[in-house]
């Protein structure tokens, strides 16, 4: 088994595509429309997506502009070579950094948090092994 994707329901598909591609540096991998059931999908990710990396499925249910977050959802995590630089790049692209880069409470791992236009949290985890990946937030 392997992780294929995580699905997020979004209130405006183009706004979400713009955030994940322009602010987080992902690629729009594919889209589809389902007029019969009134929804649209967009898959975003790094590189070519599956099978090398998991993707995010953005689901827009026509006519639904927002969702309640609930208390069960936590966050998506992205590995970055430099969390401080990634935060600066995200802010420069108009993104919302909700926790600046710094050590995690009680530890030494450097993390930061960003919130997407629908309120989903994305954790940035500084990892040396992500320095040579050649994609994403630099």
N, CA, C and O atoms as CSV, one atom per row, in Angstrom:
chain,resi,resn,atom,element,x,y,z
A,1,UNK,N,N,0.837,-1.180,0.000
A,1,UNK,CA,C,0.000,0.000,0.000
A,1,UNK,C,C,0.881,1.243,0.000
A,1,UNK,O,O,2.031,1.218,0.439
A,2,UNK,N,N,0.298,2.341,-0.512
A,2,UNK,CA,C,0.986,3.626,-0.454
A,2,UNK,C,C,-0.059,4.731,-0.448
A,2,UNK,O,O,-1.176,4.530,-0.923
A,3,UNK,N,N,0.287,5.871,0.074
A,3,UNK,CA,C,-0.607,7.021,0.129
A,3,UNK,C,C,-0.707,7.635,-1.262
A,3,UNK,O,O,0.316,7.954,-1.869
A,4,UNK,N,N,-1.935,7.806,-1.783
A,4,UNK,CA,C,-2.139,8.372,-3.113
A,4,UNK,C,C,-2.468,9.860,-3.072
A,4,UNK,O,O,-1.823,10.663,-3.747
A,5,UNK,N,N,-3.472,10.222,-2.280
A,5,UNK,CA,C,-3.830,11.638,-2.194
A,5,UNK,C,C,-4.627,11.929,-0.931
A,5,UNK,O,O,-5.129,11.027,-0.260
A,6,UNK,N,N,-4.724,13.218,-0.633
A,6,UNK,CA,C,-5.587,13.736,0.414
A,6,UNK,C,C,-6.592,14.643,-0.264
A,6,UNK,O,O,-6.217,15.476,-1.089
A,7,UNK,N,N,-7.873,14.494,0.073
A,7,UNK,CA,C,-8.912,15.324,-0.541
A,7,UNK,C,C,-9.313,16.450,0.403
A,7,UNK,O,O,-9.559,16.227,1.588
A,8,UNK,N,N,-9.375,17.662,-0.141
A,8,UNK,CA,C,-9.851,18.830,0.587
A,8,UNK,C,C,-11.032,19.429,-0.168
A,8,UNK,O,O,-10.948,19.642,-1.378
A,9,UNK,N,N,-12.118,19.698,0.525
A,9,UNK,CA,C,-13.260,20.393,-0.096
A,9,UNK,C,C,-12.978,21.886,-0.052
A,9,UNK,O,O,-12.616,22.424,0.994
A,10,UNK,N,N,-13.145,22.555,-1.187
A,10,UNK,CA,C,-12.810,23.980,-1.286
A,10,UNK,C,C,-14.020,24.775,-1.772
A,10,UNK,O,O,-14.892,24.245,-2.461
A,11,UNK,N,N,-14.056,26.057,-1.401
A,11,UNK,CA,C,-15.174,26.919,-1.759
A,11,UNK,C,C,-15.011,27.642,-3.085
A,11,UNK,O,O,-15.984,28.160,-3.632
A,12,UNK,N,N,-13.798,27.681,-3.605
A,12,UNK,CA,C,-13.528,28.330,-4.890
A,12,UNK,C,C,-12.341,27.603,-5.505
A,12,UNK,O,O,-11.209,27.753,-5.045
A,13,UNK,N,N,-12.598,26.822,-6.536
A,13,UNK,CA,C,-11.556,25.949,-7.083
A,13,UNK,C,C,-10.376,26.734,-7.636
A,13,UNK,O,O,-9.229,26.382,-7.357
A,14,UNK,N,N,-10.619,27.782,-8.408
A,14,UNK,CA,C,-9.505,28.525,-8.996
A,14,UNK,C,C,-8.663,29.204,-7.932
A,14,UNK,O,O,-7.437,29.224,-8.038
A,15,UNK,N,N,-9.297,29.759,-6.907
A,15,UNK,CA,C,-8.561,30.393,-5.803
A,15,UNK,C,C,-7.636,29.371,-5.137
A,15,UNK,O,O,-6.490,29.685,-4.813
A,16,UNK,N,N,-8.135,28.155,-4.936
A,16,UNK,CA,C,-7.327,27.111,-4.299
A,16,UNK,C,C,-6.204,26.632,-5.215
A,16,UNK,O,O,-5.080,26.423,-4.759
A,17,UNK,N,N,-6.500,26.458,-6.500
A,17,UNK,CA,C,-5.447,26.091,-7.458
A,17,UNK,C,C,-4.351,27.147,-7.441
A,17,UNK,O,O,-3.167,26.811,-7.418
A,18,UNK,N,N,-4.732,28.418,-7.451
A,18,UNK,CA,C,-3.751,29.504,-7.427
A,18,UNK,C,C,-2.884,29.439,-6.174
A,18,UNK,O,O,-1.669,29.616,-6.252
A,19,UNK,N,N,-3.498,29.186,-5.022
A,19,UNK,CA,C,-2.728,29.109,-3.779
A,19,UNK,C,C,-1.719,27.968,-3.833
A,19,UNK,O,O,-0.534,28.175,-3.572
A,20,UNK,N,N,-2.176,26.782,-4.166
A,20,UNK,CA,C,-1.280,25.621,-4.132
A,20,UNK,C,C,-0.203,25.676,-5.222
A,20,UNK,O,O,0.890,25.142,-5.035
A,21,UNK,N,N,-0.500,26.311,-6.347
A,21,UNK,CA,C,0.510,26.387,-7.411
A,21,UNK,C,C,1.389,27.629,-7.276
A,21,UNK,O,O,2.613,27.524,-7.363
A,22,UNK,N,N,0.797,28.790,-7.066
A,22,UNK,CA,C,1.568,30.032,-7.039
A,22,UNK,C,C,2.229,30.316,-5.699
A,22,UNK,O,O,3.319,30.887,-5.659
A,23,UNK,N,N,1.586,29.928,-4.601
A,23,UNK,CA,C,2.145,30.211,-3.274
A,23,UNK,C,C,2.996,29.051,-2.773
A,23,UNK,O,O,4.081,29.281,-2.237
A,24,UNK,N,N,2.534,27.806,-2.932
A,24,UNK,CA,C,3.280,26.654,-2.438
A,24,UNK,C,C,4.127,25.963,-3.504
A,24,UNK,O,O,4.858,25.023,-3.191
A,25,UNK,N,N,4.044,26.409,-4.753
A,25,UNK,CA,C,4.924,25.888,-5.797
A,25,UNK,C,C,4.572,24.510,-6.329
A,25,UNK,O,O,5.411,23.845,-6.935
A,26,UNK,N,N,3.335,24.077,-6.107
A,26,UNK,CA,C,2.910,22.783,-6.647
A,26,UNK,C,C,2.558,22.936,-8.122
A,26,UNK,O,O,2.511,24.047,-8.649
A,27,UNK,N,N,2.316,21.818,-8.772
A,27,UNK,CA,C,1.914,21.784,-10.168
A,27,UNK,C,C,0.471,21.325,-10.244
A,27,UNK,O,O,0.061,20.424,-9.512
A,28,UNK,N,N,-0.306,21.946,-11.136
A,28,UNK,CA,C,-1.652,21.448,-11.418
A,28,UNK,C,C,-1.472,20.224,-12.299
A,28,UNK,O,O,-1.043,20.340,-13.447
A,29,UNK,N,N,-1.797,19.059,-11.773
A,29,UNK,CA,C,-1.536,17.796,-12.458
A,29,UNK,C,C,-2.660,17.387,-13.399
A,29,UNK,O,O,-2.403,16.883,-14.492
A,30,UNK,N,N,-3.910,17.600,-12.981
A,30,UNK,CA,C,-5.050,17.263,-13.835
A,30,UNK,C,C,-6.318,17.802,-13.197
A,30,UNK,O,O,-6.380,18.049,-11.992
A,31,UNK,N,N,-7.336,17.979,-14.049
A,31,UNK,CA,C,-8.649,18.429,-13.582
A,31,UNK,C,C,-9.730,17.560,-14.217
A,31,UNK,O,O,-9.500,16.897,-15.228
A,32,UNK,N,N,-10.897,17.576,-13.612
A,32,UNK,CA,C,-12.045,16.890,-14.209
A,32,UNK,C,C,-13.326,17.555,-13.722
A,32,UNK,O,O,-13.374,18.148,-12.644
A,33,UNK,N,N,-14.351,17.439,-14.540
A,33,UNK,CA,C,-15.671,17.998,-14.238
A,33,UNK,C,C,-16.674,16.864,-14.219
A,33,UNK,O,O,-16.572,15.934,-15.019
A,34,UNK,N,N,-17.645,16.926,-13.314
A,34,UNK,CA,C,-18.718,15.957,-13.286
A,34,UNK,C,C,-20.043,16.704,-13.188
A,34,UNK,O,O,-20.584,16.882,-12.097
A,35,UNK,N,N,-20.575,17.149,-14.359
A,35,UNK,CA,C,-21.811,17.928,-14.363
A,35,UNK,C,C,-23.008,17.173,-13.777
A,35,UNK,O,O,-23.869,17.779,-13.140
A,36,UNK,N,N,-23.067,15.869,-13.986
A,36,UNK,CA,C,-24.208,15.094,-13.481
A,36,UNK,C,C,-24.315,15.195,-11.960
A,36,UNK,O,O,-25.411,15.325,-11.415
A,37,UNK,N,N,-23.167,15.133,-11.279
A,37,UNK,CA,C,-23.163,15.194,-9.813
A,37,UNK,C,C,-22.694,16.543,-9.268
A,37,UNK,O,O,-22.534,16.706,-8.059
A,38,UNK,N,N,-22.474,17.504,-10.160
A,38,UNK,CA,C,-22.184,18.893,-9.822
A,38,UNK,C,C,-20.948,19.074,-8.935
A,38,UNK,O,O,-21.006,19.678,-7.864
A,39,UNK,N,N,-19.841,18.534,-9.420
A,39,UNK,CA,C,-18.581,18.800,-8.733
A,39,UNK,C,C,-17.441,18.864,-9.745
A,39,UNK,O,O,-17.532,18.334,-10.853
A,40,UNK,N,N,-16.357,19.536,-9.324
A,40,UNK,CA,C,-15.134,19.664,-10.119
A,40,UNK,C,C,-13.962,19.241,-9.252
A,40,UNK,O,O,-13.962,19.461,-8.041
A,41,UNK,N,N,-12.963,18.632,-9.878
A,41,UNK,CA,C,-11.769,18.187,-9.165
A,41,UNK,C,C,-10.519,18.784,-9.797
A,41,UNK,O,O,-10.453,18.982,-11.010
A,42,UNK,N,N,-9.545,19.064,-8.966
A,42,UNK,CA,C,-8.215,19.457,-9.429
A,42,UNK,C,C,-7.214,18.737,-8.541
A,42,UNK,O,O,-7.333,18.764,-7.316
A,43,UNK,N,N,-6.237,18.099,-9.149
A,43,UNK,CA,C,-5.180,17.421,-8.414
A,43,UNK,C,C,-3.912,18.248,-8.536
A,43,UNK,O,O,-3.494,18.600,-9.639
A,44,UNK,N,N,-3.296,18.559,-7.389
A,44,UNK,CA,C,-2.054,19.318,-7.351
A,44,UNK,C,C,-1.007,18.518,-6.591
A,44,UNK,O,O,-1.338,17.677,-5.756
A,45,UNK,N,N,0.256,18.788,-6.887
A,45,UNK,CA,C,1.336,18.112,-6.186
A,45,UNK,C,C,2.669,18.573,-6.716
A,45,UNK,O,O,2.750,19.470,-7.556
A,46,UNK,N,N,3.715,17.946,-6.213
A,46,UNK,CA,C,5.062,18.275,-6.648
A,46,UNK,C,C,5.523,17.284,-7.700
A,46,UNK,O,O,5.096,16.130,-7.714
A,47,UNK,N,N,6.398,17.744,-8.577
A,47,UNK,CA,C,6.917,16.879,-9.635
A,47,UNK,C,C,5.781,16.382,-10.506
A,47,UNK,O,O,4.922,17.153,-10.934
A,48,UNK,N,N,5.789,15.101,-10.760
A,48,UNK,CA,C,4.745,14.480,-11.587
A,48,UNK,C,C,3.632,13.885,-10.738
A,48,UNK,O,O,2.720,13.252,-11.270
A,49,UNK,N,N,3.694,14.082,-9.410
A,49,UNK,CA,C,2.678,13.504,-8.535
A,49,UNK,C,C,2.859,12.011,-8.396
A,49,UNK,O,O,3.979,11.521,-8.254
A,50,UNK,N,N,1.753,11.288,-8.438
A,50,UNK,CA,C,1.807,9.820,-8.314
A,50,UNK,C,C,2.574,9.219,-9.462
A,50,UNK,O,O,2.459,9.734,-10.575
A,51,UNK,N,N,3.341,8.177,-9.282
A,51,UNK,CA,C,3.511,7.436,-8.030
A,51,UNK,C,C,4.637,7.944,-7.135
A,51,UNK,O,O,4.783,7.459,-6.013
A,52,UNK,N,N,5.439,8.908,-7.598
A,52,UNK,CA,C,6.586,9.354,-6.802
A,52,UNK,C,C,6.164,10.069,-5.522
A,52,UNK,O,O,6.798,9.898,-4.480
A,53,UNK,N,N,5.102,10.867,-5.590
A,53,UNK,CA,C,4.648,11.628,-4.426
A,53,UNK,C,C,3.136,11.644,-4.371
A,53,UNK,O,O,2.458,11.592,-5.397
A,54,UNK,N,N,2.620,11.718,-3.158
A,54,UNK,CA,C,1.179,11.842,-2.975
A,54,UNK,C,C,0.708,13.202,-3.488
A,54,UNK,O,O,1.496,14.143,-3.592
A,55,UNK,N,N,-0.565,13.293,-3.801
A,55,UNK,CA,C,-1.162,14.506,-4.351
A,55,UNK,C,C,-2.225,15.041,-3.397
A,55,UNK,O,O,-2.614,14.373,-2.439
A,56,UNK,N,N,-2.684,16.249,-3.675
A,56,UNK,CA,C,-3.840,16.821,-2.986
A,56,UNK,C,C,-4.957,16.935,-4.010
A,56,UNK,O,O,-4.776,17.518,-5.079
A,57,UNK,N,N,-6.102,16.378,-3.679
A,57,UNK,CA,C,-7.298,16.479,-4.522
A,57,UNK,C,C,-8.150,17.616,-3.979
A,57,UNK,O,O,-8.650,17.544,-2.857
A,58,UNK,N,N,-8.313,18.661,-4.775
A,58,UNK,CA,C,-9.167,19.788,-4.414
A,58,UNK,C,C,-10.548,19.519,-5.017
A,58,UNK,O,O,-10.682,19.397,-6.235
A,59,UNK,N,N,-11.558,19.428,-4.180
A,59,UNK,CA,C,-12.916,19.115,-4.631
A,59,UNK,C,C,-13.808,20.322,-4.432
A,59,UNK,O,O,-13.957,20.823,-3.318
A,60,UNK,N,N,-14.401,20.783,-5.523
A,60,UNK,CA,C,-15.368,21.877,-5.454
A,60,UNK,C,C,-16.745,21.317,-5.763
A,60,UNK,O,O,-17.014,20.884,-6.883
A,61,UNK,N,N,-17.622,21.330,-4.749
A,61,UNK,CA,C,-19.020,20.950,-4.930
A,61,UNK,C,C,-19.773,22.212,-5.332
A,61,UNK,O,O,-19.888,23.155,-4.550
A,62,UNK,N,N,-20.281,22.217,-6.554
A,62,UNK,CA,C,-20.876,23.412,-7.135
A,62,UNK,C,C,-21.886,24.050,-6.183
A,62,UNK,O,O,-22.774,23.381,-5.654
A,63,UNK,N,N,-21.730,25.347,-5.980
A,63,UNK,CA,C,-22.657,26.109,-5.153
A,63,UNK,C,C,-22.318,26.136,-3.676
A,63,UNK,O,O,-22.986,26.835,-2.915
A,64,UNK,N,N,-21.304,25.400,-3.242
A,64,UNK,CA,C,-20.900,25.413,-1.834
A,64,UNK,C,C,-19.653,26.275,-1.707
A,64,UNK,O,O,-18.592,25.926,-2.225
A,65,UNK,N,N,-19.786,27.392,-1.020
A,65,UNK,CA,C,-18.700,28.366,-0.940
A,65,UNK,C,C,-17.811,28.218,0.293
A,65,UNK,O,O,-16.714,28.775,0.327
A,66,UNK,N,N,-18.267,27.473,1.312
A,66,UNK,CA,C,-17.437,27.294,2.501
A,66,UNK,C,C,-17.869,26.037,3.253
A,66,UNK,O,O,-18.966,25.516,3.051
A,67,UNK,N,N,-16.987,25.570,4.114
A,67,UNK,CA,C,-17.218,24.373,4.920
A,67,UNK,C,C,-16.824,24.648,6.350
A,67,UNK,O,O,-15.990,25.515,6.611
A,68,UNK,N,N,-17.411,23.922,7.277
A,68,UNK,CA,C,-17.009,23.976,8.675
A,68,UNK,C,C,-15.777,23.088,8.817
A,68,UNK,O,O,-15.767,21.962,8.321
A,69,UNK,N,N,-14.752,23.578,9.480
A,69,UNK,CA,C,-13.522,22.814,9.615
A,69,UNK,C,C,-13.671,21.634,10.558
A,69,UNK,O,O,-13.027,20.606,10.351
A,70,UNK,N,N,-14.490,21.748,11.576
A,70,UNK,CA,C,-14.590,20.659,12.544
A,70,UNK,C,C,-13.361,20.626,13.446
A,70,UNK,O,O,-12.477,21.476,13.341
A,71,UNK,N,N,-13.319,19.652,14.317
A,71,UNK,CA,C,-12.203,19.568,15.257
A,71,UNK,C,C,-11.296,18.364,14.995
A,71,UNK,O,O,-10.300,18.183,15.696
A,72,UNK,N,N,-11.618,17.552,14.015
A,72,UNK,CA,C,-10.820,16.359,13.761
A,72,UNK,C,C,-9.645,16.634,12.829
A,72,UNK,O,O,-8.588,16.025,12.992
A,73,UNK,N,N,-9.796,17.531,11.858
A,73,UNK,CA,C,-8.732,17.810,10.900
A,73,UNK,C,C,-7.564,18.486,11.601
A,73,UNK,O,O,-7.756,19.383,12.422
A,74,UNK,N,N,-6.362,18.055,11.275
A,74,UNK,CA,C,-5.170,18.676,11.829
A,74,UNK,C,C,-4.474,19.530,10.790
A,74,UNK,O,O,-4.683,20.742,10.740
A,75,UNK,N,N,-3.643,18.907,9.952
A,75,UNK,CA,C,-2.907,19.654,8.943
A,75,UNK,C,C,-2.273,18.699,7.949
A,75,UNK,O,O,-2.213,17.488,8.162
A,76,UNK,N,N,-1.803,19.284,6.856
A,76,UNK,CA,C,-0.968,18.603,5.873
A,76,UNK,C,C,0.451,19.055,6.174
A,76,UNK,O,O,0.650,20.210,6.552
A,77,UNK,N,N,1.442,18.189,6.021
A,77,UNK,CA,C,2.833,18.582,6.268
A,77,UNK,C,C,3.638,18.501,4.978
A,77,UNK,O,O,3.500,17.557,4.200
A,78,UNK,N,N,4.481,19.508,4.765
A,78,UNK,CA,C,5.394,19.554,3.623
A,78,UNK,C,C,6.822,19.664,4.153
A,78,UNK,O,O,7.098,20.459,5.051
A,79,UNK,N,N,7.721,18.865,3.595
A,79,UNK,CA,C,9.128,18.993,3.933
A,79,UNK,C,C,9.752,20.095,3.104
A,79,UNK,O,O,9.540,20.162,1.893
A,80,UNK,N,N,10.520,20.958,3.747
A,80,UNK,CA,C,11.205,22.055,3.062
A,80,UNK,C,C,12.655,22.111,3.535
A,80,UNK,O,O,12.942,21.768,4.682
A,81,UNK,N,N,13.573,22.540,2.667
A,81,UNK,CA,C,14.980,22.618,3.084
A,81,UNK,C,C,15.254,23.754,4.068
A,81,UNK,O,O,16.172,23.651,4.881
A,82,UNK,N,N,14.466,24.847,4.009
A,82,UNK,CA,C,14.679,26.012,4.864
A,82,UNK,C,C,13.318,26.627,5.170
A,82,UNK,O,O,12.749,27.318,4.325
A,83,UNK,N,N,12.793,26.386,6.363
A,83,UNK,CA,C,11.457,26.871,6.729
A,83,UNK,C,C,11.413,28.397,6.799
A,83,UNK,O,O,10.391,28.999,6.471
A,84,UNK,N,N,12.502,29.024,7.220
A,84,UNK,CA,C,12.541,30.487,7.303
A,84,UNK,C,C,12.402,31.100,5.906
A,84,UNK,O,O,11.610,32.020,5.702
A,85,UNK,N,N,13.176,30.585,4.952
A,85,UNK,CA,C,13.111,31.085,3.572
A,85,UNK,C,C,11.758,30.767,2.943
A,85,UNK,O,O,11.215,31.580,2.195
A,86,UNK,N,N,11.216,29.599,3.240
A,86,UNK,CA,C,9.910,29.231,2.693
A,86,UNK,C,C,8.832,30.199,3.172
A,86,UNK,O,O,7.965,30.587,2.389
A,87,UNK,N,N,8.871,30.592,4.436
A,87,UNK,CA,C,7.895,31.552,4.964
A,87,UNK,C,C,8.003,32.897,4.251
A,87,UNK,O,O,6.990,33.509,3.914
A,88,UNK,N,N,9.214,33.347,4.026
A,88,UNK,CA,C,9.404,34.623,3.320
A,88,UNK,C,C,8.856,34.536,1.900
A,88,UNK,O,O,8.205,35.466,1.425
A,89,UNK,N,N,9.117,33.427,1.229
A,89,UNK,CA,C,8.619,33.240,-0.135
A,89,UNK,C,C,7.093,33.191,-0.156
A,89,UNK,O,O,6.464,33.775,-1.038
A,90,UNK,N,N,6.507,32.507,0.801
A,90,UNK,CA,C,5.041,32.406,0.882
A,90,UNK,C,C,4.429,33.777,1.135
A,90,UNK,O,O,3.447,34.143,0.488
A,91,UNK,N,N,4.991,34.535,2.061
A,91,UNK,CA,C,4.472,35.878,2.336
A,91,UNK,C,C,4.606,36.779,1.115
A,91,UNK,O,O,3.698,37.554,0.814
A,92,UNK,N,N,5.725,36.685,0.415
A,92,UNK,CA,C,5.940,37.506,-0.783
A,92,UNK,C,C,4.933,37.169,-1.882
A,92,UNK,O,O,4.596,38.023,-2.701
A,93,UNK,N,N,4.454,35.921,-1.900
A,93,UNK,CA,C,3.471,35.493,-2.903
A,93,UNK,C,C,2.042,35.736,-2.440
A,93,UNK,O,O,1.095,35.359,-3.130
A,94,UNK,N,N,1.873,36.369,-1.266
A,94,UNK,CA,C,0.535,36.683,-0.772
A,94,UNK,C,C,-0.060,35.634,0.141
A,94,UNK,O,O,-1.239,35.713,0.487
A,95,UNK,N,N,0.739,34.643,0.540
A,95,UNK,CA,C,0.248,33.591,1.422
A,95,UNK,C,C,0.179,34.043,2.869
A,95,UNK,O,O,0.782,35.048,3.245
A,96,UNK,N,N,-0.560,33.295,3.680
A,96,UNK,CA,C,-0.806,33.625,5.081
A,96,UNK,C,C,0.001,32.693,5.994
A,96,UNK,O,O,-0.382,31.543,6.211
A,97,UNK,N,N,1.107,33.193,6.520
A,97,UNK,CA,C,1.906,32.439,7.482
A,97,UNK,C,C,1.295,32.683,8.856
A,97,UNK,O,O,1.270,33.816,9.336
A,98,UNK,N,N,0.806,31.628,9.483
A,98,UNK,CA,C,0.122,31.769,10.772
A,98,UNK,C,C,1.003,31.402,11.964
A,98,UNK,O,O,0.660,31.697,13.109
A,99,UNK,N,N,2.124,30.766,11.698
A,99,UNK,CA,C,3.136,30.507,12.730
A,99,UNK,C,C,4.478,30.610,12.043
A,99,UNK,O,O,4.811,29.800,11.178
A,100,UNK,N,N,5.251,31.617,12.435
A,100,UNK,CA,C,6.558,31.833,11.824
A,100,UNK,C,C,7.478,30.644,12.100
A,100,UNK,O,O,7.267,29.892,13.051
A,101,UNK,N,N,8.481,30.487,11.274
A,101,UNK,CA,C,9.438,29.402,11.425
A,101,UNK,C,C,10.178,29.516,12.752
A,101,UNK,O,O,10.567,30.603,13.179
A,102,UNK,N,N,10.359,28.376,13.387
A,102,UNK,CA,C,11.090,28.299,14.644
A,102,UNK,C,C,10.991,26.893,15.191
A,102,UNK,O,O,10.233,26.073,14.673
A,103,UNK,N,N,11.750,26.609,16.234
A,103,UNK,CA,C,11.740,25.257,16.801
A,103,UNK,C,C,10.365,24.878,17.351
A,103,UNK,O,O,9.649,25.710,17.908
A,104,UNK,N,N,10.016,23.608,17.183
A,104,UNK,CA,C,8.771,23.084,17.732
A,104,UNK,C,C,8.872,23.126,19.260
A,104,UNK,O,O,9.958,22.968,19.818
A,105,UNK,N,N,7.751,23.337,19.924
A,105,UNK,CA,C,7.758,23.372,21.385
A,105,UNK,C,C,8.306,22.062,21.927
A,105,UNK,O,O,7.834,20.984,21.565
A,106,UNK,N,N,9.289,22.160,22.785
A,106,UNK,CA,C,9.866,20.981,23.406
A,106,UNK,C,C,10.846,20.219,22.537
A,106,UNK,O,O,11.231,19.101,22.879
A,107,UNK,N,N,11.263,20.808,21.408
A,107,UNK,CA,C,12.178,20.104,20.516
A,107,UNK,C,C,13.057,21.058,19.739
A,107,UNK,O,O,13.112,22.253,20.031
A,108,UNK,N,N,13.743,20.519,18.748
A,108,UNK,CA,C,14.659,21.338,17.955
A,108,UNK,C,C,14.265,21.414,16.477
A,108,UNK,O,O,14.817,22.227,15.737
A,109,UNK,N,N,13.324,20.584,16.042
A,109,UNK,CA,C,12.904,20.616,14.641
A,109,UNK,C,C,12.257,21.955,14.331
A,109,UNK,O,O,11.387,22.417,15.070
A,110,UNK,N,N,12.680,22.579,13.236
A,110,UNK,CA,C,12.140,23.882,12.837
A,110,UNK,C,C,10.881,23.650,12.004
A,110,UNK,O,O,10.894,22.923,11.011
A,111,UNK,N,N,9.797,24.286,12.439
A,111,UNK,CA,C,8.514,24.178,11.741
A,111,UNK,C,C,7.914,25.562,11.547
A,111,UNK,O,O,8.359,26.539,12.149
A,112,UNK,N,N,6.894,25.628,10.695
A,112,UNK,CA,C,6.088,26.831,10.507
A,112,UNK,C,C,4.715,26.351,10.056
A,112,UNK,O,O,4.554,25.194,9.666
A,113,UNK,N,N,3.727,27.240,10.107
A,113,UNK,CA,C,2.392,26.912,9.619
A,113,UNK,C,C,1.893,27.995,8.681
A,113,UNK,O,O,2.119,29.187,8.890
A,114,UNK,N,N,1.209,27.543,7.642
A,114,UNK,CA,C,0.574,28.388,6.641
A,114,UNK,C,C,-0.890,27.969,6.599
A,114,UNK,O,O,-1.209,26.806,6.845
A,115,UNK,N,N,-1.780,28.905,6.289
A,115,UNK,CA,C,-3.188,28.578,6.133
A,115,UNK,C,C,-3.601,28.885,4.706
A,115,UNK,O,O,-3.292,29.955,4.181
A,116,UNK,N,N,-4.307,27.936,4.070
A,116,UNK,CA,C,-4.756,28.152,2.694
A,116,UNK,C,C,-6.023,28.998,2.684
A,116,UNK,O,O,-6.554,29.302,3.752
A,117,UNK,N,N,-6.528,29.390,1.509
A,117,UNK,CA,C,-7.685,30.286,1.442
A,117,UNK,C,C,-8.962,29.728,2.069
A,117,UNK,O,O,-9.866,30.498,2.395
A,118,UNK,N,N,-9.060,28.403,2.247
A,118,UNK,CA,C,-10.237,27.806,2.874
A,118,UNK,C,C,-10.028,27.543,4.360
A,118,UNK,O,O,-10.926,27.023,5.022
A,119,UNK,N,N,-8.869,27.891,4.894
A,119,UNK,CA,C,-8.605,27.719,6.312
A,119,UNK,C,C,-7.873,26.441,6.676
A,119,UNK,O,O,-7.648,26.182,7.858
A,120,UNK,N,N,-7.492,25.628,5.685
A,120,UNK,CA,C,-6.739,24.409,5.975
A,120,UNK,C,C,-5.318,24.761,6.386
A,120,UNK,O,O,-4.689,25.640,5.795
A,121,UNK,N,N,-4.816,24.069,7.404
A,121,UNK,CA,C,-3.465,24.320,7.903
A,121,UNK,C,C,-2.460,23.436,7.174
A,121,UNK,O,O,-2.718,22.264,6.900
A,122,UNK,N,N,-1.305,24.030,6.868
A,122,UNK,CA,C,-0.214,23.323,6.218
A,122,UNK,C,C,1.039,23.576,7.039
A,122,UNK,O,O,1.458,24.719,7.217
A,123,UNK,N,N,1.632,22.499,7.536
A,123,UNK,CA,C,2.856,22.613,8.317
A,123,UNK,C,C,4.056,22.493,7.391
A,123,UNK,O,O,4.086,21.635,6.509
A,124,UNK,N,N,5.030,23.345,7.594
A,124,UNK,CA,C,6.304,23.268,6.890
A,124,UNK,C,C,7.314,22.715,7.888
A,124,UNK,O,O,7.506,23.281,8.964
A,125,UNK,N,N,7.954,21.615,7.530
A,125,UNK,CA,C,8.935,20.991,8.412
A,125,UNK,C,C,10.296,21.069,7.737
A,125,UNK,O,O,10.490,20.537,6.644
A,126,UNK,N,N,11.234,21.732,8.395
A,126,UNK,CA,C,12.577,21.867,7.831
A,126,UNK,C,C,13.298,20.538,7.949
A,126,UNK,O,O,13.471,19.994,9.040
A,127,UNK,N,N,13.718,20.024,6.790
A,127,UNK,CA,C,14.395,18.721,6.739
A,127,UNK,C,C,15.549,18.803,5.756
A,127,UNK,O,O,15.366,19.187,4.600
A,128,UNK,N,N,16.723,18.445,6.214
A,128,UNK,CA,C,17.911,18.520,5.364
A,128,UNK,C,C,17.773,17.646,4.125
A,128,UNK,O,O,18.305,17.992,3.071
A,129,UNK,N,N,17.064,16.510,4.229
A,129,UNK,CA,C,16.957,15.616,3.080
A,129,UNK,C,C,16.036,16.161,1.995
A,129,UNK,O,O,15.970,15.590,0.906
A,130,UNK,N,N,15.317,17.263,2.269
A,130,UNK,CA,C,14.490,17.890,1.243
A,130,UNK,C,C,15.245,18.966,0.470
A,130,UNK,O,O,14.692,19.570,-0.449
A,131,UNK,N,N,16.498,19.209,0.832
A,131,UNK,CA,C,17.288,20.258,0.197
A,131,UNK,C,C,17.587,19.957,-1.269
A,131,UNK,O,O,17.695,20.882,-2.074
A,132,UNK,N,N,17.721,18.705,-1.622
A,132,UNK,CA,C,18.073,18.378,-2.991
A,132,UNK,C,C,16.916,17.899,-3.832
A,132,UNK,O,O,17.123,17.351,-4.915
A,133,UNK,N,N,15.692,18.095,-3.351
A,133,UNK,CA,C,14.541,17.557,-4.089
A,133,UNK,C,C,14.263,18.294,-5.383
A,133,UNK,O,O,13.645,17.740,-6.292
A,134,UNK,N,N,14.718,19.554,-5.478
A,134,UNK,CA,C,14.548,20.294,-6.721
A,134,UNK,C,C,13.132,20.752,-6.997
A,134,UNK,O,O,12.817,21.134,-8.124
A,135,UNK,N,N,12.283,20.724,-6.002
A,135,UNK,CA,C,10.895,21.137,-6.231
A,135,UNK,C,C,10.342,21.821,-4.986
A,135,UNK,O,O,10.932,21.771,-3.906
A,136,UNK,N,N,9.207,22.452,-5.170
A,136,UNK,CA,C,8.519,23.044,-4.031
A,136,UNK,C,C,9.119,24.349,-3.572
A,136,UNK,O,O,9.644,25.131,-4.366
A,137,UNK,N,N,9.031,24.572,-2.255
A,137,UNK,CA,C,9.422,25.843,-1.667
A,137,UNK,C,C,10.905,25.889,-1.380
A,137,UNK,O,O,11.416,25.073,-0.612
A,138,UNK,N,N,11.587,26.815,-1.976
A,138,UNK,CA,C,13.018,26.987,-1.754
A,138,UNK,C,C,13.267,28.340,-1.160
A,138,UNK,O,O,14.415,28.695,-0.891
